Amino acid sequence: MTDPVPHIVRRGQGAPLLLVHGNEVDHRFLLDLEDLFDESSPWERLHLDLAGFGRTPALPAPGGLPQLADWLDRVAGELLDGRPFAVIGSSLGGLLARDLVARRPERCLGIALLAPVVDPVHAHRTLPPGDVLEPDAGLLASLAPEDAALYAELAVVPSQENWERFRATALPGLRAADRGAVACLAADYTLPRLPDAALEELDAPVLLAMGRQDAVVGHEDQLALARRLPRATTAVLDRAGHNLHLDQPVAVRDLLRHWLAAVGEPPRPAATVGTASVRAATSAPATLRRLRRGDAPDVLAAFASHPDMARQGTVRSPEEAERYVARFLDTGADGRPSPHEAWVIDEEGRAVGLVGLTVDEAERSGWFWYWLHAEVRGRGLMARAAATVAQWALTDRGLERLELGHRVNNPASGAVARAAGFVPEGTERGKFIVDGVRVDVRTYGRLRTDPAPVVEPLPLDPGPER
């Protein structure tokens, strides 16, 4: 049987931002957050109905949580098409969002979790008492009995305004849910393993926002989870239960704005640099070839494409670009060949990136590094190039170990490293002085015996060795 086709509501244009709702509701629950974005937003918001909810058909049997997670992974794979993404998940959607990111951490720009499920097993949760802070019997009596029962189940601060938000965002999904799908999910509401160990090296902003009176998932387990995530921000909101953004709409929006600012401007498709066009499409595939002296003008253009290229060296003029290239090609004063192996990412004859290693022949190891023109970032190009060159270095080149490091404030570099099969090895504290401040460096290694990453390689033309 084929997968259920998801119902998706799209808003805006730009980098993909997935919004994953929780159990029994549908996409309308988080569609309420659309007022965070205006026409200039760089995000395309993808509001999808999970299988069995809203307008998405149910999964075939057994239809438990493992099958739902695998289905979402397949759907997201098609939607994202290898692009960097961010994700907002609520309740069960918070668990599914983490599972999704754990399967592709190198592509994740950020995660926001609203009242997330940490452990799907209810008995494992640390929960507060289910208190209603300000009961409103008159409001409940004014509602239809079925609606009153659904609303009262999670209402911590019932009010007419709160009910109106619930009626617009939660109630439609509760009414539309496939009860058979709900039962199948409840029958196997576990995952083979929780995703969070795979996120302990995630270099992306993570928001965890919880309600202090949330008697469904609590807030203590989420605070413990946050301690495992290197870039987590947490907030426990008083007078809020499981429907967090309905109970505290202003505070939650403020937190999400802060999170979006931390994520920053997502990468956009390439456009133009000055008068020289840089490809935005993929009509001609990129390839890897040896660095040439004639690449100096393209190197200069790349260094001018973004201020962060200053991390790679000083190239501000044609002469400095020529010296930069020569450093990787010229023999040393002692007549020995350069220890550098430099590979150009070539698109239609233009050098748009560089992947290199500095070889220690005695140790059969190499220091690995890379950079990419700012206008071609966000397409997964660097991950493919780095994985290809690393595989070549550990096979054809005969090396046994590769090493690299990046400043902790450069998470994109860490994502490339992990995608290229490098394993995190630690943090060198205060390694460099940058603008008068000592910064830490994350270190990675890859051995010849490590498994190769599941990344589509770029065509590599070995050409002459120098």
BELTADA-V519653 format. One record per backbone hydrogen bond with DSSP energy under -0.5 kcal/mol. NH is the residue of the N-H (numbers start at 1). CO is the residue of the C=O. E is the energy in kcal/mol with one decimal. If there is no record, write none. Layout:
nh=NH co=CO e=E
nh=NH co=CO e=E
//
This chain:
nh=8 co=6 e=-0.6
nh=9 co=47 e=-3.2
nh=10 co=8 e=-0.6
nh=11 co=45 e=-2.0
nh=15 co=42 e=-2.3
nh=16 co=84 e=-0.6
nh=17 co=44 e=-2.7
nh=18 co=86 e=-2.4
nh=19 co=46 e=-2.2
nh=20 co=88 e=-2.9
nh=21 co=19 e=-0.6
nh=21 co=48 e=-0.5
nh=29 co=26 e=-2.2
nh=30 co=27 e=-0.9
nh=31 co=27 e=-1.4
nh=32 co=28 e=-0.7
nh=33 co=30 e=-2.1
nh=34 co=31 e=-1.8
nh=35 co=32 e=-0.6
nh=36 co=33 e=-2.1
nh=37 co=34 e=-2.0
nh=41 co=38 e=-1.9
nh=44 co=15 e=-3.2
nh=45 co=11 e=-3.0
nh=45 co=43 e=-0.7
nh=46 co=17 e=-2.9
nh=47 co=9 e=-2.8
nh=47 co=45 e=-0.7
nh=48 co=19 e=-1.2
nh=48 co=46 e=-0.8
nh=49 co=7 e=-2.4
nh=50 co=48 e=-0.6
nh=52 co=56 e=-1.3
nh=52 co=57 e=-0.7
nh=53 co=50 e=-2.3
nh=56 co=53 e=-2.0
nh=63 co=60 e=-0.7
nh=65 co=188 e=-2.9
nh=68 co=64 e=-2.1
nh=69 co=65 e=-2.6
nh=70 co=66 e=-2.0
nh=71 co=67 e=-2.4
nh=72 co=68 e=-2.5
nh=73 co=69 e=-2.0
nh=74 co=70 e=-2.0
nh=75 co=71 e=-2.6
nh=76 co=72 e=-3.0
nh=77 co=73 e=-2.2
nh=78 co=74 e=-1.7
nh=79 co=75 e=-2.3
nh=80 co=76 e=-3.3
nh=81 co=77 e=-1.8
nh=83 co=80 e=-2.0
nh=84 co=378 e=-0.7
nh=85 co=107 e=-2.3
nh=86 co=16 e=-1.9
nh=87 co=110 e=-1.8
nh=88 co=18 e=-2.9
nh=89 co=112 e=-2.7
nh=90 co=20 e=-2.3
nh=91 co=114 e=-2.2
nh=93 co=90 e=-2.5
nh=94 co=91 e=-1.5
nh=95 co=91 e=-1.0
nh=95 co=92 e=-0.5
nh=96 co=92 e=-2.5
nh=97 co=93 e=-2.3
nh=98 co=94 e=-1.5
nh=99 co=95 e=-2.3
nh=100 co=96 e=-2.5
nh=101 co=97 e=-2.3
nh=102 co=98 e=-2.5
nh=103 co=99 e=-1.0
nh=103 co=100 e=-0.6
nh=104 co=100 e=-0.5
nh=104 co=101 e=-1.3
nh=107 co=104 e=-1.8
nh=108 co=105 e=-1.1
nh=109 co=85 e=-3.6
nh=110 co=85 e=-0.6
nh=111 co=205 e=-2.2
nh=112 co=87 e=-2.4
nh=113 co=207 e=-3.3
nh=114 co=89 e=-2.7
nh=114 co=112 e=-0.5
nh=115 co=113 e=-0.6
nh=115 co=209 e=-3.4
nh=117 co=91 e=-2.1
nh=122 co=120 e=-0.7
nh=124 co=121 e=-1.7
nh=125 co=122 e=-1.7
nh=127 co=125 e=-0.7
nh=128 co=214 e=-0.6
nh=131 co=129 e=-2.0
nh=133 co=131 e=-0.6
nh=133 co=156 e=-1.7
nh=134 co=156 e=-1.0
nh=140 co=136 e=-1.9
nh=141 co=137 e=-2.3
nh=142 co=138 e=-1.1
nh=142 co=139 e=-0.7
nh=143 co=139 e=-0.5
nh=143 co=140 e=-1.2
nh=148 co=144 e=-3.1
nh=149 co=145 e=-2.2
nh=150 co=146 e=-2.0
nh=151 co=147 e=-2.6
nh=152 co=148 e=-2.8
nh=153 co=149 e=-1.2
nh=154 co=150 e=-0.5
nh=154 co=151 e=-1.0
nh=155 co=151 e=-1.2
nh=163 co=159 e=-2.8
nh=164 co=160 e=-2.2
nh=165 co=161 e=-1.8
nh=166 co=162 e=-2.3
nh=167 co=163 e=-3.2
nh=168 co=164 e=-1.8
nh=169 co=165 e=-2.0
nh=170 co=166 e=-2.0
nh=171 co=166 e=-2.4
nh=174 co=170 e=-2.1
nh=175 co=171 e=-2.1
nh=176 co=172 e=-1.7
nh=177 co=173 e=-1.6
nh=178 co=52 e=-2.5
nh=179 co=177 e=-0.7
nh=182 co=178 e=-2.3
nh=183 co=179 e=-2.1
nh=184 co=180 e=-2.3
nh=185 co=181 e=-2.3
nh=186 co=182 e=-2.3
nh=187 co=183 e=-1.8
nh=188 co=184 e=-0.9
nh=188 co=185 e=-0.7
nh=189 co=186 e=-0.7
nh=190 co=188 e=-1.0
nh=198 co=195 e=-1.2
nh=199 co=196 e=-1.4
nh=200 co=197 e=-1.0
nh=202 co=199 e=-1.9
nh=204 co=202 e=-1.1
nh=205 co=109 e=-0.7
nh=206 co=231 e=-2.2
nh=207 co=111 e=-2.5
nh=208 co=233 e=-2.8
nh=209 co=113 e=-2.6
nh=210 co=235 e=-2.7
nh=212 co=237 e=-2.9
nh=213 co=240 e=-2.2
nh=214 co=211 e=-1.6
nh=215 co=213 e=-0.9
nh=218 co=214 e=-0.6
nh=220 co=126 e=-0.5
nh=223 co=219 e=-1.7
nh=224 co=220 e=-1.9
nh=225 co=221 e=-2.1
nh=226 co=222 e=-2.4
nh=227 co=223 e=-1.1
nh=228 co=225 e=-2.0
nh=229 co=226 e=-1.3
nh=230 co=228 e=-0.5
nh=232 co=229 e=-1.3
nh=233 co=206 e=-2.7
nh=235 co=208 e=-1.8
nh=237 co=210 e=-3.2
nh=237 co=235 e=-0.6
nh=244 co=242 e=-1.9
nh=246 co=243 e=-1.1
nh=247 co=243 e=-2.1
nh=248 co=244 e=-2.6
nh=252 co=248 e=-2.3
nh=253 co=249 e=-1.7
nh=254 co=250 e=-2.2
nh=255 co=251 e=-2.3
nh=256 co=252 e=-2.4
nh=257 co=253 e=-2.4
nh=258 co=254 e=-2.1
nh=259 co=255 e=-2.3
nh=260 co=256 e=-2.9
nh=261 co=257 e=-2.2
nh=262 co=258 e=-1.9
nh=263 co=259 e=-2.4
nh=264 co=260 e=-2.0
nh=273 co=276 e=-2.4
nh=276 co=273 e=-2.1
nh=277 co=275 e=-0.5
nh=278 co=271 e=-1.5
nh=287 co=346 e=-2.2
nh=288 co=459 e=-2.8
nh=289 co=344 e=-1.8
nh=291 co=342 e=-1.9
nh=295 co=292 e=-1.6
nh=296 co=293 e=-1.6
nh=299 co=295 e=-2.2
nh=300 co=296 e=-2.4
nh=301 co=297 e=-2.0
nh=302 co=298 e=-2.2
nh=303 co=299 e=-2.3
nh=304 co=300 e=-1.4
nh=305 co=302 e=-1.2
nh=309 co=306 e=-1.8
nh=310 co=307 e=-1.9
nh=311 co=308 e=-1.6
nh=312 co=309 e=-2.0
nh=313 co=310 e=-1.1
nh=315 co=313 e=-0.7
nh=321 co=317 e=-2.2
nh=322 co=318 e=-2.2
nh=323 co=319 e=-2.2
nh=324 co=320 e=-2.3
nh=325 co=321 e=-2.2
nh=326 co=322 e=-2.5
nh=327 co=323 e=-1.9
nh=328 co=324 e=-0.6
nh=328 co=325 e=-1.2
nh=329 co=325 e=-0.8
nh=329 co=326 e=-0.9
nh=330 co=326 e=-3.1
nh=332 co=336 e=-3.1
nh=335 co=332 e=-2.1
nh=341 co=357 e=-2.7
nh=342 co=340 e=-0.5
nh=343 co=355 e=-3.3
nh=344 co=289 e=-3.4
nh=345 co=353 e=-2.4
nh=346 co=287 e=-3.2
nh=346 co=344 e=-0.8
nh=347 co=345 e=-0.5
nh=347 co=350 e=-2.5
nh=350 co=347 e=-1.6
nh=352 co=345 e=-2.7
nh=352 co=350 e=-0.8
nh=353 co=345 e=-0.8
nh=354 co=371 e=-2.3
nh=355 co=343 e=-2.8
nh=356 co=369 e=-2.6
nh=357 co=341 e=-1.9
nh=358 co=367 e=-2.2
nh=359 co=339 e=-3.0
nh=359 co=357 e=-0.6
nh=360 co=365 e=-2.9
nh=361 co=359 e=-0.7
nh=364 co=360 e=-1.0
nh=365 co=360 e=-1.7
nh=366 co=401 e=-1.6
nh=367 co=358 e=-2.4
nh=368 co=366 e=-0.5
nh=368 co=403 e=-3.8
nh=369 co=356 e=-2.4
nh=371 co=354 e=-2.2
nh=373 co=352 e=-3.2
nh=376 co=373 e=-1.8
nh=377 co=374 e=-1.2
nh=379 co=376 e=-0.6
nh=384 co=380 e=-1.8
nh=385 co=381 e=-2.4
nh=386 co=382 e=-3.2
nh=387 co=383 e=-2.3
nh=388 co=384 e=-2.1
nh=389 co=385 e=-2.6
nh=390 co=386 e=-2.5
nh=391 co=387 e=-2.1
nh=392 co=388 e=-2.2
nh=393 co=389 e=-2.8
nh=394 co=390 e=-2.0
nh=395 co=391 e=-0.6
nh=395 co=392 e=-0.9
nh=397 co=392 e=-2.5
nh=398 co=395 e=-0.8
nh=399 co=393 e=-2.4
nh=400 co=364 e=-3.4
nh=401 co=364 e=-1.1
nh=402 co=446 e=-2.5
nh=403 co=366 e=-2.4
nh=404 co=444 e=-1.9
nh=406 co=442 e=-2.1
nh=408 co=440 e=-1.9
nh=410 co=407 e=-1.9
nh=413 co=410 e=-1.0
nh=414 co=410 e=-1.0
nh=415 co=411 e=-2.1
nh=416 co=412 e=-1.9
nh=417 co=413 e=-2.2
nh=418 co=414 e=-2.4
nh=419 co=415 e=-2.1
nh=420 co=416 e=-1.9
nh=421 co=418 e=-1.5
nh=422 co=417 e=-2.5
nh=423 co=445 e=-3.3
nh=425 co=443 e=-3.1
nh=426 co=443 e=-1.1
nh=428 co=441 e=-3.2
nh=429 co=427 e=-0.8
nh=431 co=428 e=-0.9
nh=431 co=439 e=-1.0
nh=432 co=439 e=-1.6
nh=434 co=432 e=-0.6
nh=434 co=437 e=-3.3
nh=437 co=434 e=-1.8
nh=439 co=432 e=-2.6
nh=441 co=428 e=-2.1
nh=442 co=406 e=-3.0
nh=443 co=426 e=-2.7
nh=444 co=404 e=-2.6
nh=445 co=423 e=-1.9
nh=446 co=402 e=-2.3
nh=448 co=400 e=-2.1
nh=450 co=447 e=-1.4
nh=455 co=453 e=-1.5
nh=458 co=384 e=-0.6
nh=459 co=286 e=-0.6
nh=461 co=288 e=-2.8
nh=462 co=460 e=-0.8
//
